[in-house]
Amino acid sequence: MKKQSNLSRLINYAGPYRVLVYLSWILSGVSAVLALLPFYYLWKIIQEVLNVMPDFARATELTYNGWMALITALASMMIYIAGLMCSHIAAFRVQTNAEQAKAKSDVKVTMLAFVIKAVVAALKKFPEFNASLDGDTLVYKQYYNIGFAADTPNGLVVPVLKDADKKGILQISKEMGELAKKARDGKLGAADMQGGCFSISSLGGIGGTNFTPIVNAPEVAILGLSRSSMQPVWNEEKEKFVPRLMLPLSLSYDHRVIDGAAAARFNAFLGQVLADYRRILL
């Protein structure tokens, strides 16, 4: 007589319940497969990451230094967030654009043009912001080239407006429009994106209240602008809240060069200038 295995004995013993035995085995198998699925997808994700990672075995010393410079800059980056009143500039901008339209001019003045002039005044007052890090050497600059982030179909680029301190609002607006068009058309040259001292990133057209702009190394600071909005501001003279147009600012800076107090003073000075543009003349 042939000896039965333990599995056969279990099935015979189950008798009419053998269907339930089969079903329990099937469910156990399905459960085991489902339990392994997360590990399968995790492995696929790891493979995707490995595919896009650079080949460090072939990386040059310059590539390694570039990675380390980026890591060091990000680790030392700080951010200061504030808001400022800009009602008078907004009204003046609307008036100026109306005059430009009446004169049949193609130049459209934006809030960013006023901010660029205010930033130049702040850089003159706080020269540590108008600097760059060349290795361990801090280089102070005696010129004022301002980069501004431009969103294009091919990604973010930063054209540089040269000698902003020597130009008026209309000329800045005109050159910004030309550089932005070249960026959208993919016609920016290397010279159009080099030589910057300080960068500005504006998300006003998209929205939001604050964000963290990344310092454009080797520069040591960058200013982020969010969408302006009407907010209640306490007026001590009238002893009541009055509506004021507020522009949120996000200042990121390299803490190896700039400390928090200096960043607060820089933003406070920007607020004073943009609240009363006559301060630029002082």
Protein Blocks (a to p, Z undefined) as FASTA:
>chain_A
ZZddfklmmmmmnmmmmmmmmmmmmmmmmmmmmmmmmmmmmmmmmmmmmmmpccfklpcf
klmmmmmmmmmmmmmpccddddddfklmmmmmmmmmmmmmmnopabdcdfklmmmmmmmm
mmmmmmmlmccdehjaccddfbdcdddddddfkbccddddehkllpcfklmmmmmmmmmm
mmmnopacfklmgoiabdcddfklngcjbdcdddddfbfbdcddddddddddddfklopa
cddddddddddddfklbcfklmmmmmmmmmmmmmmmmlmmZZ
